[in-house]
Amino acid sequence: MELTGSLASQSYMAAINAASPTPNKIEPEPTSFLQKYATEFVGEMQQNEQVVRDGLMGRADMQSVVAAMAATEIAVETAVTVRDKVVEAYQEILRMPV
């Protein structure tokens, strides 16, 4: 088997491209994650509030109102859990020796 310079350089470039990170593998910044989460939370709250309002006006059935209330409860519990974890992490950082 004869190796040429171009074959070796092609193999080398293929190995570099395979080993280099792609934009899809890069994790998002924490602030963008929290901003996305907060935006989704507000949107879900507004949607569920509208369903409950429609139920009070007689335009939605009780099953959808109960489902909206359950979804709201889960979303609020999740938001409280995330907030508690952020506060806990902040307190842990404050306790670190300098």
Helices and strands as residue ranges (DSSP letters): H 5-19, G 23-25, H 30-57, H 62-95
